[in-house]
Amino acid sequence: MTVLTRERCHLCTEVLVIVRRVCADLGVDLVEIDIDLPGQESLREEYTDQVPVTFVDGRRFDFWRIDEVRLREALG
């Protein structure tokens, strides 16, 4: 599972609480990418207005908000 984030993003903070809990519960690896860091220019260009953006199995799952039940089903 991958989450695109940025600093000082209240939605990112909310989504990461849920995603971290679900990933820990299910034993799923989590990759967090700050799109504002150097080297992430292409991600920033594509997703800047959608962060946080979540990906499951390489496919975009959600953006801005996340439903914990739906995420558990997707990862389970």
C-alpha positions in Angstrom: 0.0 0.0 0.0 1.2 3.5 -0.9 0.1 6.9 0.4 1.1 10.2 -1.3 1.2 12.9 1.3 2.7 16.3 2.1 3.7 18.2 5.2 1.1 20.4 7.0 -1.8 18.5 5.4 -4.6 17.8 7.9 -6.2 15.3 5.5 -3.0 13.5 5.2 -2.7 13.2 8.9 -6.3 11.9 9.2 -5.8 9.3 6.4 -2.4 8.1 7.7 -3.9 7.3 11.1 -6.4 5.0 9.5 -4.0 3.5 6.9 -1.3 2.8 9.5 -3.7 1.1 11.8 -5.2 -1.1 9.0 -1.8 -2.0 7.5 -0.5 -2.9 11.0 -3.6 -5.0 11.7 -3.3 -6.9 8.4 0.4 -7.1 8.2 0.5 -5.0 5.0 3.6 -3.0 4.0 3.1 0.7 3.8 5.1 3.2 1.8 4.6 6.9 2.5 5.8 9.4 -0.2 5.9 13.1 0.5 5.3 14.6 -3.0 7.0 17.8 -2.0 10.4 16.2 -1.5 13.1 16.5 -4.2 12.8 13.8 -6.8 9.0 13.6 -6.6 8.2 16.3 -9.2 6.2 14.0 -11.5 4.0 12.8 -8.6 3.6 16.4 -7.4 2.5 17.5 -10.9 0.0 14.7 -11.3 -1.5 14.5 -7.7 -0.9 17.9 -6.1 -4.6 18.7 -5.8 -5.6 15.2 -4.6 -3.3 14.5 -1.6 -3.6 12.4 0.3 -3.8 9.7 -2.5 -3.9 6.1 -1.6 -2.8 3.2 -3.8 -3.6 -0.5 -3.4 -1.6 -3.0 -5.6 -0.3 0.0 -7.7 -3.8 1.2 -8.5 -5.3 4.5 -7.2 -7.7 3.6 -4.4 -8.9 6.9 -3.0 -8.0 10.5 -2.5 -8.7 13.2 0.2 -10.6 10.8 2.5 -10.6 7.0 3.1 -13.2 4.5 4.3 -11.6 2.1 6.7 -14.0 -0.8 6.0 -13.5 -0.5 2.3 -9.7 -0.4 2.7 -9.8 -3.5 4.9 -11.8 -5.3 2.2 -9.3 -4.2 -0.5 -6.3 -5.3 1.5 -7.8 -8.4 2.9 
